[in-house]
Amino acid sequence: MAFWDQWIGIVKNPEAEFGKAIYDASLASALFQMILASVLVGSMSALATYFSVPQELAASLPLFLAASMAMSGLSVFFGWLLLSFIVLALSRITEGKGSFALQSYLVALFLAPLSVVSALLSFVPFGEFLVFLLFFYNLYLLFLSVKVCHGFDVKKAAIVVVLSLFLIIVLAGVINAIFSLFMVQPEAVLVI
């Protein structure tokens, strides 16, 4: 089955699709899907940047486009890897039996298409609100993938998802704090 069909199937009927996907899971396929999604999201981000760069900065447009594409694409790809590692680690702590390849594949099946949909929604009025709603559907799909991959009951799968979300929020806060230490404060700049 082509991964496009799986992407549509995951969004339409996730429980049935996850049940079928465990038989053809591969890390190579997950990597391909996430790289494709990263390129698509990065391209859409570059397009949005193209239309939002002020005229006086037009000379720097290629730099803005490259930075926008790289940062958006890389955040999708590394976000997937981080999520897969965190979920797998927490699942193993709670006696999960699934492999990294299966966990990563199941997460890629929904994260790749929904990342692309989220990027497309950035072009739509009130798209941010729709992306916010899509976040909760992502959590539901993560819950189902953990349940299927590790053979968990509802309670264990929910615990893993909630703890994963908590750890990602804490990690994002730590990373933000570290980067803010290196930011130049406007009042700290010496004017001569």
BALOBA-1460 file (C-alpha; in Angstrom, 3 decimals):
// residues 192
<rec num="1" residu="m" x="0.000" y="0.000" z="0.000"/>
<rec num="2" residu="a" x="1.333" y="3.428" z="-0.919"/>
<rec num="3" residu="f" x="2.037" y="5.672" z="2.019"/>
<rec num="4" residu="w" x="-0.364" y="8.294" z="0.578"/>
<rec num="5" residu="d" x="-3.167" y="5.781" z="1.115"/>
<rec num="6" residu="q" x="-1.923" y="5.142" z="4.638"/>
<rec num="7" residu="w" x="-1.831" y="8.879" z="5.363"/>
<rec num="8" residu="i" x="-5.447" y="9.216" z="4.307"/>
<rec num="9" residu="g" x="-6.404" y="6.005" z="6.119"/>
<rec num="10" residu="i" x="-4.782" y="7.165" z="9.370"/>
<rec num="11" residu="v" x="-6.775" y="10.381" z="9.314"/>
<rec num="12" residu="k" x="-10.065" y="8.668" z="8.378"/>
<rec num="13" residu="n" x="-9.936" y="5.422" z="10.360"/>
<rec num="14" residu="p" x="-6.856" y="5.409" z="12.609"/>
<rec num="15" residu="e" x="-7.574" y="2.305" z="14.687"/>
<rec num="16" residu="a" x="-7.959" y="0.043" z="11.649"/>
<rec num="17" residu="e" x="-4.970" y="1.592" z="9.866"/>
<rec num="18" residu="f" x="-2.664" y="1.249" z="12.883"/>
<rec num="19" residu="g" x="-3.732" y="-2.394" z="13.157"/>
<rec num="20" residu="k" x="-2.699" y="-3.010" z="9.539"/>
<rec num="21" residu="a" x="0.436" y="-0.855" z="9.726"/>
<rec num="22" residu="i" x="2.178" y="-2.988" z="12.324"/>
<rec num="23" residu="y" x="2.779" y="-5.648" z="9.665"/>
<rec num="24" residu="d" x="4.660" y="-3.422" z="7.227"/>
<rec num="25" residu="a" x="6.412" y="-1.046" z="9.626"/>
<rec num="26" residu="s" x="9.965" y="-0.099" z="8.762"/>
<rec num="27" residu="l" x="12.290" y="2.603" z="9.953"/>
<rec num="28" residu="a" x="13.304" y="3.341" z="6.346"/>
<rec num="29" residu="s" x="9.696" y="4.050" z="5.388"/>
<rec num="30" residu="a" x="9.238" y="6.244" z="8.478"/>
<rec num="31" residu="l" x="12.397" y="8.188" z="7.603"/>
<rec num="32" residu="f" x="11.250" y="8.666" z="4.010"/>
<rec num="33" residu="q" x="7.806" y="9.886" z="5.086"/>
<rec num="34" residu="m" x="9.231" y="12.327" z="7.615"/>
<rec num="35" residu="i" x="11.849" y="13.656" z="5.184"/>
<rec num="36" residu="l" x="9.109" y="14.182" z="2.592"/>
<rec num="37" residu="a" x="6.894" y="15.931" z="5.137"/>
<rec num="38" residu="s" x="9.856" y="18.063" z="6.269"/>
<rec num="39" residu="v" x="10.570" y="19.182" z="2.705"/>
<rec num="40" residu="l" x="6.892" y="19.981" z="2.086"/>
<rec num="41" residu="v" x="6.531" y="21.909" z="5.356"/>
<rec num="42" residu="g" x="9.812" y="23.732" z="4.736"/>
<rec num="43" residu="s" x="8.712" y="24.687" z="1.218"/>
<rec num="44" residu="m" x="5.393" y="26.040" z="2.480"/>
<rec num="45" residu="s" x="7.201" y="27.976" z="5.191"/>
<rec num="46" residu="a" x="9.517" y="29.492" z="2.582"/>
<rec num="47" residu="l" x="6.485" y="30.455" z="0.496"/>
<rec num="48" residu="a" x="4.846" y="32.128" z="3.487"/>
<rec num="49" residu="t" x="8.125" y="33.947" z="4.214"/>
<rec num="50" residu="y" x="8.349" y="35.114" z="0.604"/>
<rec num="51" residu="f" x="5.028" y="36.919" z="0.926"/>
<rec num="52" residu="s" x="5.759" y="38.365" z="4.370"/>
<rec num="53" residu="v" x="9.255" y="39.836" z="3.949"/>
<rec num="54" residu="p" x="9.103" y="43.658" z="3.825"/>
<rec num="55" residu="q" x="10.271" y="45.358" z="0.621"/>
<rec num="56" residu="e" x="13.287" y="46.993" z="2.321"/>
<rec num="57" residu="l" x="14.636" y="43.522" z="3.141"/>
<rec num="58" residu="a" x="14.117" y="42.120" z="-0.370"/>
<rec num="59" residu="a" x="17.875" y="41.934" z="-0.966"/>
<rec num="60" residu="s" x="18.127" y="39.408" z="1.860"/>
<rec num="61" residu="l" x="15.178" y="37.366" z="0.609"/>
<rec num="62" residu="p" x="17.196" y="34.258" z="-0.415"/>
<rec num="63" residu="l" x="18.685" y="34.105" z="3.083"/>
<rec num="64" residu="f" x="15.253" y="34.454" z="4.699"/>
<rec num="65" residu="l" x="13.805" y="31.761" z="2.428"/>
<rec num="66" residu="a" x="16.636" y="29.316" z="3.098"/>
<rec num="67" residu="a" x="16.480" y="29.908" z="6.857"/>
<rec num="68" residu="s" x="12.702" y="29.543" z="6.930"/>
<rec num="69" residu="m" x="12.752" y="26.349" z="4.899"/>
<rec num="70" residu="a" x="15.586" y="24.809" z="6.898"/>
<rec num="71" residu="m" x="14.212" y="25.678" z="10.339"/>
<rec num="72" residu="s" x="10.673" y="24.519" z="9.580"/>
<rec num="73" residu="g" x="11.749" y="21.313" z="7.878"/>
<rec num="74" residu="l" x="14.314" y="20.422" z="10.514"/>
<rec num="75" residu="s" x="11.882" y="21.110" z="13.357"/>
<rec num="76" residu="v" x="9.397" y="18.629" z="11.857"/>
<rec num="77" residu="f" x="12.047" y="15.948" z="11.386"/>
<rec num="78" residu="f" x="13.812" y="16.328" z="14.741"/>
<rec num="79" residu="g" x="10.475" y="16.785" z="16.512"/>
<rec num="80" residu="w" x="9.454" y="13.367" z="15.201"/>
<rec num="81" residu="l" x="12.706" y="11.780" z="16.351"/>
<rec num="82" residu="l" x="12.473" y="13.380" z="19.789"/>
<rec num="83" residu="l" x="8.844" y="12.355" z="20.205"/>
<rec num="84" residu="s" x="9.639" y="8.795" z="19.130"/>
<rec num="85" residu="f" x="12.534" y="8.503" z="21.593"/>
<rec num="86" residu="i" x="10.589" y="9.980" z="24.505"/>
<rec num="87" residu="v" x="7.528" y="7.821" z="23.884"/>
<rec num="88" residu="l" x="9.652" y="4.701" z="23.496"/>
<rec num="89" residu="a" x="11.622" y="5.411" z="26.684"/>
<rec num="90" residu="l" x="8.469" y="6.004" z="28.724"/>
<rec num="91" residu="s" x="6.812" y="2.965" z="27.178"/>
<rec num="92" residu="r" x="9.760" y="0.769" z="28.072"/>
<rec num="93" residu="i" x="9.674" y="2.076" z="31.657"/>
<rec num="94" residu="t" x="6.010" y="1.033" z="31.816"/>
<rec num="95" residu="e" x="6.809" y="-2.417" z="30.372"/>
<rec num="96" residu="g" x="6.025" y="-1.714" z="26.725"/>
<rec num="97" residu="k" x="7.073" y="-4.347" z="24.221"/>
<rec num="98" residu="g" x="7.219" y="-2.371" z="20.953"/>
<rec num="99" residu="s" x="10.384" y="-1.565" z="19.023"/>
<rec num="100" residu="f" x="11.809" y="1.810" z="18.054"/>
<rec num="101" residu="a" x="11.179" y="1.048" z="14.379"/>
<rec num="102" residu="l" x="7.499" y="0.264" z="14.980"/>
<rec num="103" residu="q" x="6.970" y="3.214" z="17.328"/>
<rec num="104" residu="s" x="8.680" y="5.622" z="14.910"/>
<rec num="105" residu="y" x="6.749" y="4.252" z="11.952"/>
<rec num="106" residu="l" x="3.368" y="4.574" z="13.652"/>
<rec num="107" residu="v" x="4.147" y="8.120" z="14.778"/>
<rec num="108" residu="a" x="5.338" y="9.043" z="11.262"/>
<rec num="109" residu="l" x="2.077" y="7.746" z="9.781"/>
<rec num="110" residu="f" x="0.095" y="10.521" z="11.427"/>
<rec num="111" residu="l" x="2.714" y="13.162" z="12.154"/>
<rec num="112" residu="a" x="3.848" y="13.480" z="8.528"/>
<rec num="113" residu="p" x="0.439" y="14.208" z="6.964"/>
<rec num="114" residu="l" x="-0.805" y="16.320" z="9.858"/>
<rec num="115" residu="s" x="2.388" y="18.417" z="9.783"/>
<rec num="116" residu="v" x="1.717" y="19.138" z="6.113"/>
<rec num="117" residu="v" x="-1.935" y="19.954" z="6.861"/>
<rec num="118" residu="s" x="-0.834" y="22.272" z="9.682"/>
<rec num="119" residu="a" x="1.516" y="24.085" z="7.307"/>
<rec num="120" residu="l" x="-1.262" y="24.449" z="4.732"/>
<rec num="121" residu="l" x="-3.559" y="25.875" z="7.394"/>
<rec num="122" residu="s" x="-1.097" y="28.720" z="7.931"/>
<rec num="123" residu="f" x="-2.367" y="30.158" z="4.640"/>
<rec num="124" residu="v" x="-6.006" y="30.068" z="5.763"/>
<rec num="125" residu="p" x="-7.732" y="32.772" z="7.825"/>
<rec num="126" residu="f" x="-8.105" y="31.521" z="11.417"/>
<rec num="127" residu="g" x="-5.777" y="28.661" z="10.488"/>
<rec num="128" residu="e" x="-3.984" y="28.955" z="13.827"/>
<rec num="129" residu="f" x="-7.201" y="27.976" z="15.602"/>
<rec num="130" residu="l" x="-7.598" y="24.951" z="13.328"/>
<rec num="131" residu="v" x="-3.980" y="23.955" z="14.014"/>
<rec num="132" residu="f" x="-4.739" y="24.210" z="17.740"/>
<rec num="133" residu="l" x="-7.649" y="21.790" z="17.277"/>
<rec num="134" residu="l" x="-5.460" y="19.529" z="15.159"/>
<rec num="135" residu="f" x="-3.035" y="19.317" z="18.099"/>
<rec num="136" residu="f" x="-5.652" y="17.412" z="20.109"/>
<rec num="137" residu="y" x="-6.247" y="15.008" z="17.224"/>
<rec num="138" residu="n" x="-2.468" y="14.441" z="17.142"/>
<rec num="139" residu="l" x="-2.583" y="13.542" z="20.843"/>
<rec num="140" residu="y" x="-5.409" y="11.085" z="20.181"/>
<rec num="141" residu="l" x="-3.440" y="9.464" z="17.360"/>
<rec num="142" residu="l" x="-0.338" y="9.310" z="19.549"/>
<rec num="143" residu="f" x="-2.432" y="7.585" z="22.214"/>
<rec num="144" residu="l" x="-3.646" y="5.004" z="19.666"/>
<rec num="145" residu="s" x="-0.143" y="4.416" z="18.299"/>
<rec num="146" residu="v" x="1.267" y="3.827" z="21.791"/>
<rec num="147" residu="k" x="-1.599" y="1.480" z="22.604"/>
<rec num="148" residu="v" x="-1.087" y="-0.570" z="19.419"/>
<rec num="149" residu="c" x="2.724" y="-0.544" z="19.409"/>
<rec num="150" residu="h" x="3.210" y="-1.597" z="23.010"/>
<rec num="151" residu="g" x="0.046" y="-3.585" z="23.632"/>
<rec num="152" residu="f" x="-1.047" y="-1.216" z="26.396"/>
<rec num="153" residu="d" x="-4.459" y="-0.821" z="27.909"/>
<rec num="154" residu="v" x="-6.108" y="2.606" z="27.883"/>
<rec num="155" residu="k" x="-4.653" y="3.649" z="31.242"/>
<rec num="156" residu="k" x="-0.998" y="2.861" z="30.433"/>
<rec num="157" residu="a" x="-1.221" y="4.447" z="26.970"/>
<rec num="158" residu="a" x="-2.753" y="7.608" z="28.463"/>
<rec num="159" residu="i" x="-0.023" y="7.806" z="31.111"/>
<rec num="160" residu="v" x="2.706" y="7.513" z="28.481"/>
<rec num="161" residu="v" x="1.119" y="10.221" z="26.291"/>
<rec num="162" residu="v" x="0.587" y="12.648" z="29.194"/>
<rec num="163" residu="l" x="4.124" y="12.136" z="30.509"/>
<rec num="164" residu="s" x="5.535" y="12.534" z="26.983"/>
<rec num="165" residu="l" x="3.682" y="15.805" z="26.549"/>
<rec num="166" residu="f" x="4.932" y="17.010" z="29.936"/>
<rec num="167" residu="l" x="8.555" y="16.098" z="29.123"/>
<rec num="168" residu="i" x="8.394" y="17.815" z="25.734"/>
<rec num="169" residu="i" x="7.016" y="20.999" z="27.319"/>
<rec num="170" residu="v" x="9.760" y="20.958" z="29.975"/>
<rec num="171" residu="l" x="12.427" y="20.281" z="27.345"/>
<rec num="172" residu="a" x="11.105" y="23.118" z="25.152"/>
<rec num="173" residu="g" x="11.249" y="25.456" z="28.152"/>
<rec num="174" residu="v" x="14.837" y="24.464" z="28.926"/>
<rec num="175" residu="i" x="15.900" y="24.921" z="25.305"/>
<rec num="176" residu="n" x="14.142" y="28.285" z="25.176"/>
<rec num="177" residu="a" x="15.890" y="29.376" z="28.389"/>
<rec num="178" residu="i" x="19.284" y="28.327" z="27.021"/>
<rec num="179" residu="f" x="18.765" y="30.202" z="23.748"/>
<rec num="180" residu="s" x="17.492" y="33.286" z="25.560"/>
<rec num="181" residu="l" x="20.786" y="33.451" z="27.457"/>
<rec num="182" residu="f" x="22.576" y="34.046" z="24.172"/>
<rec num="183" residu="m" x="20.165" y="36.625" z="22.798"/>
<rec num="184" residu="v" x="21.436" y="40.203" z="22.698"/>
<rec num="185" residu="q" x="19.263" y="42.472" z="24.803"/>
<rec num="186" residu="p" x="18.506" y="45.796" z="23.050"/>
<rec num="187" residu="e" x="19.397" y="47.852" z="26.150"/>
<rec num="188" residu="a" x="22.722" y="45.997" z="26.427"/>
<rec num="189" residu="v" x="23.920" y="47.219" z="23.034"/>
<rec num="190" residu="l" x="26.429" y="50.050" z="23.355"/>
<rec num="191" residu="v" x="25.646" y="52.952" z="21.074"/>
<rec num="192" residu="i" x="28.640" y="55.117" z="20.152"/>
